[in-house]
Amino acid sequence: MIKPSIPKGTRDFGPVVVRKRQYIFQTIRETFELFGFQPLETPTMENLDTLTGKYGEEGDKLIFKILDNGDILGRAQQAKDSRELGILLCEKALRYDLTIPFARYVVMNQHELALPFKRYQMQPVWRGDRPAKGRYREFYQCDADVVGSNSLLNEIELLLIYDTVFTKLGMEGYEVRINNRKILSALAELAGQPDLLTDITVSIDKLDKIGMEGVREELQQRGLAPGEIAIIENFLSIEGNNEEKLQQLSTLFRNSPTGLKGVEELSYVLHTQPDAFKTTPILDVTLARGLNYYTGMIVEVKAPPAVKMGSIGGGGRYDDLTGLFGLPGLSGVGISFGVDRIYDVLEELQLFPAEAQQGTQVLFFNLDPQTTSVAFKLLMQLRNKGISSELYHEASKMDKQMKYANKRNIPYVIIMGESEVQEQVVSIKNMVTGTQEKVAMTDLVNYNF
């Protein structure tokens, strides 16, 4: 006998959980549509060379490769080394995120698309990560991207999408943090190590996890001298409100055109439509996001401090992502929602509304086969009005059907026997309050369930 199990880092979702997740999906999807984004879906698997080299050193290690069918043993014998063996055996991989497949789609369909192309995508992704709270190997992402426009209005619109969604979800205390990759590039130049930009950003990106001492040690291991590390450490100590940080950055990078351009872009995003935001974005110089393709604004959404969760969304500007697939110079910017983490936050803070958890609203008891046809007509009347209803599947004792309704958390049951049919009434019991009343069959469709 095989013991039932699922792979680590994956989960089953029962009916109640699925309804709560659908509430999140619906809220995000409605907001995407409200802002004029179009839906897109891409395949579960991509060619391996589409994904590799796009996520940085750490990300490439987490790509789930797919073992090809066919003569595996024969191809293994043909391989000259382990790298060639990997290429021979694994030519495809599960998608790591939705951004790279989107860039690939844009290049393949560039002549049919009206630019700028605003798309949203809501599909699962896979990463070979170590499972932990809020960290899964299979999880959903909900992305919104604009490609084919250099306008910083897109950055503002995407930040407003975050603001709109989390406000609709009733989540208070979340933080939208932004920085600019140009500022980090200028920092690498200031430290005298422009070629080590990726190493520096990957290390800074771990600041929350390993602390300044850990970042200092990692930078040293990556080849930076003590004086260069001191410059980075001084940069990471910049504090104050948004205006004070912008002023300090302007002073620090006064001789760097790249750095000043980054400050200018941040200032535009923060100052152009400040009254549109319910929660003002926070300039965070320690925000790095270690992915190689970011070139402008980067953003990350932090969960409320009452929940130990960390990031629940993120994204940024990528000026030449499609250049990876032979279409250079097409600018883009995008954000992503971490739905699984958002679910955990809403669950812990008890923010799911009752309607997000409710399935069947009304259960017709089945007590007498002779009344089934009458009950079914009434059942269809409620369904036609949009009230989720069902008829118990067989004639059974009332106690059994009552237990079924309780276990399903169905708020109303309708009890109808021969006497009710003769009187043309039904008995409606509120399973929450325990109250019961008789209602004329002709009035049932107008009852306030």
N, C-alpha and C positions, 0 to 999 in steps of 0.2 A: 504493500500500500504506500502511495506517495503522500507525504505530508504536505498539505496546501501551504504555499508561501509565495511571496513576491520578492523581486530583487530589492536590495537595500537602496534607499533613496527614492523609491517609488511608493505610490499609495493608491488604495481603492477609495472611491468617493461614494458614499451612500446617498439616498434621495435628499435628506435634509441638507447635507453638505453641498450637493450639486446645486440645489436651489439657491443657497447663499452665494455660491460662486457665480451663478448665472446673474444674480443681482449685481455683483461687481462688474461682470462682463457687460451687462446691459447699460450700466451707468457710464462706463468708459466708452462703449460703442456709440451711445447717443451723443456724448460730448464730441467724439471724433467727427461724427456726421454734422453736428451743429457748427463745427468750425470748418466744414467744407472738405473733409478728407474722404478719399474713396477706398473701398475695401480691396484687399489683395490676399491671395493665398499662394504659397510655394510648396514644392514637394518636401516630404519628411526627410529625404536623403539628398545630399548634394555630392558632386564629384569631390574627392578628397582634395585635389589641388585647388578647388574653389575656396576651400576653408583654410587650409594651412598657410601660415605666415601672415595672417590677418589679425590675430588676437594677441600678439606679443608672446614672449617666451613662456610665460605661465599658462596663457590660454591654450596654446597649441598642445600642451600636455593633457588637457582635459577633453579634447575632441574624441567622441566615440566613433571609432573606425568600424566599418562593416566588413566582415570576412566574405570574400567573393565565393561563389559556387564554382564547381569544376574540379580540375585535377590539381588539388592543393599540394599533394605530395610531389607531383611532377614539377610544379613551378618552384617549390621549395628547393628541389635539387638543382634547378637551373640558376638560382640566386647566387651572386658572387659575395654578397655581404648582407648584414642584418637590415640595412636601410633598403637595399634593393628587394629583399624578401618582403619587407613591409609594403613596398609599392606594388609588388606582384600579387600579394594576397589581399590587400585592402585598397581598392580604387575608389570607394565611396565612404561617406561618413554621415552620421545623423547631424542635422543642423545644430550649430552651437548657439546661434542667435538668429534674429530676423533681419539684421542690417545688411550683412554680406549677401545673403540670398536676394534681398531687395536690390542691391547694387547690380548684381548679376542679371536680374530681371530687366532693369532699366536699360542696360547695355544691349541685351538681346531684343528689346522691343522699342529701341530709341526712336525709330521712324514712325511708330504708331502713337506715341505718347504726346499729349499736349503739355508743354512745359510752362511754368513749373508744375511738376506732378506731385500732388499731395495724396499720399496713401497711408492707410492704416492696416495693420495686420495683427491678428490675434490667434496664435497657434503655439503648440508646445515646442520646447527646445530641450536638448540633452547635453549634460556635461558630466564628465567623469570625476566629479568632486567628492570629497569626503562628506557623507551625510551628517547633518547637525540640525539644530533648531533653526528653521527658516532657510535651510540650505538643502536642496534636493537635486537628484540626478535627472529627474524628469520634471519639468515645470513649464507653466505657460508664461509667455511674454505678450504684452499688448503694446505695439509700437505705432508711432505716428512720425512720418518723415516727409520733408519737402525737398525735392531735388530739382535743380535747374534754376536756382535763385540765390543771389548773394545778399539779398535784403535782410537786414537785422530785424525787420518787423516779424520775420518768421520765428526768430528766437523768442520774441515777446509773446507771439501767439502760442507757441508750445509751452512756455511757462504758464500762460493763462489756462491752458488745458489742464495742467497739473492743479492749478488753483481751483478751477471749476469742479474737477472730479472729486478732489479730497473734501471740498466744501459740501458737495452733494452727499458724500458718504458720511458726513458728520464727524470727520476726524479732526480734532482740535490738537494743537501743539506740534503738528508736523512742521518740518523746515525744508524749504527749497533753497539749496546752496549752489552758488555758481562761481566759476572761475573762468580763466581763458588760457588756452594752450599756448598762445603767443607769449604770455607772461612767463610760463614755465620754460619756453624756449629761450627767452631773454635771460632767465635765471641761469640756465646752463651756460649761456655765453658769458654772463657776468662771473660765473665760477671758473671760466676758462676751459670748460669741457663741453662744447656744443655737440660733439659726436656722441656724448653719453646721455643725451636727452632722455632716451627710452629708459636707461638704467636709473636715472634720477627720478623720473616720474613713477616708475614701478616701485621704487623704494618709498617715495613720499606717499604713494597710495596706501601703504601699509601702516601709516602713522597711527591710526586709531587702534590697530591690532597690536603693534609691537612697541609703540611709544617712541619718543625722540631718541632714546639710547639705542633702541633696536634699529632705527633708521640710520643713525650715525654709524653703527657697526656694519650695516649692509652697504652703505655708500663706500666705506673703507674697503670692503671686500670687492666692490665693483671698480676699484682703482682710483678713487678720489683721494687727494691729499688732505691733511688736516685743515689747511687754510681754505681750501675749496669747500670742504664740509661746513666750515664755520660760516661761510657766505650763505649757504643753503639754510643752515640753522637760524641765522639772523632773519632771513626772509620768512621762515615759518613762524617766527615770533611776532609778526605784524598783527596788531589787534586794534579794536575800536569799532565804531559803526561804519556803515558803508562809505560815507563821505570821508571819514578819517583814513580808512584803508586805501581808498582811491588816491588821496593826497600823498600818502606814504609811498605808494607804488609809483606815482608820477615822479617823486623825488628820487627813488631808488633807480629807476630806469630812464632818467633824464637824458642819458647819452645813448639810449638804445631805441632806434626806430621801431623795432619789433615789439619791445615792451610797451612803448607808448601807444602803439596801435592796439594792443590788447587792452590797455587801460581805457582808451577811447571807446572801444566796442562795449566794454562792461558798463561804462558810464551811459552810453546810449540806451542799453537794455534797461538799466535801472531808472533812468530819468525820463524816458519818452512818454510812457503811459503809467505813471505811478499810481494814479487813482483807480485804475482798472483792477488792481490786485486787492484781494481780501487779506492775503498773507504776503507780505513783502519779501521778495527773494533776498538772501543774505550772501554777501561777498565773502568767500572763504578761500584764502590764499593757500591753504593746506590741501584743497581738493585737487586731485591729480588725474584720477581715472587712467589707469596704465595702458589703455588700448592705443595701438600705434596710429590709428587712422584719424584721430581727432586733431583739428587744426585751429579751431576758434573757441567759442564758448563751450564750456563743459558744465553739466548740471547733475546734481544728485539730490534726491529727496530722502530725508531722514525721518524715520518713524517717531511718533511722540516719545519723549523720554520715559514716560511711564511704562513703555514696552521695550524690553531689551531685544531689539530686532535689527537696528542699523538701517541700511539702505532699502527703500521700497520702490525706487525708480531712479532712472538716470539716462544721460545721453549727451549730445553735443554736436558741434559743427565739424563736418569733414569735407574739406574743399576739393579733394581729388579721389574720393573712394572709388568712383567708377573707372578711374585711370588704371586701377588694378586689373581691369578686364578690357583695356584697350580703348577707353573713351575718356581721355584726359580733359581736365578743365571744367567738369560739371560739378558745381558746388551743391552740397546738401547739408541738412541739419535734421536731427531727430531725437525723440525721447522714447523711453520704454517704461512700462508699468510692471512691477513684479507682483503679479496677481496672487501668487501663493503666500507671499509675505503679507500683502495687504489683507488677505483673508485672516491670517493669524492675528494681525493687529486688531481688526474689527471684532474678531471672536473674543480676544482677551479683554477688550474695552467694552464688550457687550453693545456694539453699535448696529447690529443687524436689526432692521425693523421687522415687526411681526409678519408683514406681508411677504418678506423675503424668505420666510421659513415655512409658509403655508402652502400645502398642496390641495388635496380635496377639501372643499368647504362643507359639503353636505353628503351624508350617507343615508340612503333609503334602506330601512330595515326590510328584510325578506322573511315575513312571518307566515304568509299564506299564499300558496301558488296561485289561487284564484284572483288575488289582487295584483299580481305581477304586471299584467298588461296595463292596468290603471297607473301603477307606480312608474312604469317605463315612460308613459306619455308625459307625466309630470316631470320626470327626470330630464327628458329631452327639452321641455320648455325652459328649465333652468339652464341647461347647457347652451341653448340658443341665445340666452341672455348673457352668456359669458361667466356663469357661475359653475365652478368645477364641482361636479357631482358624480356619484356612482351608486349602483344598486348592489347590495350584498349578494354574493354569487349563488347562494342556495338558501332554501328555507331552513332556518335553524332556530334554536332557542334564543330568546332575547338576550340572555346573559352572555352568550358567546359572541353575539354581534356587538354588544356594548363593549366588551373587552377589545374587540378588533378596532372599534372606533377610538377607544382610549389609546391603544398602542400606536395608532396612526396619527394621533393628535388631530382628529377631525372635529371641528368645533360644533357642528350641528348634526343631529340625526332626526330623521323623519320616520315616525312610527305610524303604520297604517294597516288596519285589519278589516274584517268584514263590516264591522259596525261603522268604522270611519268611511268606508266606501258608500254605505247606505246613506250616511249623513252628508256625504260630499265634503268631508273635512280631513285634515291630517293633523297629527300631534307633532309639534316641533320641540325638541329638547335641546337646550343650550348646554353643551358638555362642559363648559367652563364655569358657568354660574349654577348649573343644576336646575334652572327653572324650565318649566314646560308649559306650552299653551297650544290651544287648538286654533287652526286657521282654515278658512274656506279654501277649497282646491282652486277656485277661480282667483283667489287673492295671493296664492303661493308665489307666483312669478314676481310679484311686487314686494315680497317680504324682504326686510332689511337684514340679510345674512351678514 
